[in-house]
Amino acid sequence: MLADKEHGLFLKVDISPRDPSQAQRELADAVISHVSKNFGVPLYGRVDLLDDPRGKPVILELELVEPSMFF
């Protein structure tokens, strides 16, 4: 068993706020706007992004249900 694991199969996650670039914020806002217009306003939403090799943000994950509430 690895020392950095806790609760069996799950790794301890260190999630901290980040300040998005303007391009990242625009993409995330566009994604949430699209979801809201087509499916209704979500109660929760998180858009995970990475920058591609050219520095352009791309969507890694759109999460509309949070399995870990991080209390």
Sequence and secondary structure as in RCSB ss.txt:
>XXXX:A:sequence
MLADKEHGLFLKVDISPRDPSQAQRELADAVISHVSKNFGVPLYGRVDLLDDPRGKPVILELELVEPSMFF
>XXXX:A:secstr
  TTB STT B          HHHHHHHHHHHHHHHHHH   SS EEEEEE TTS EEEEEEESS S    
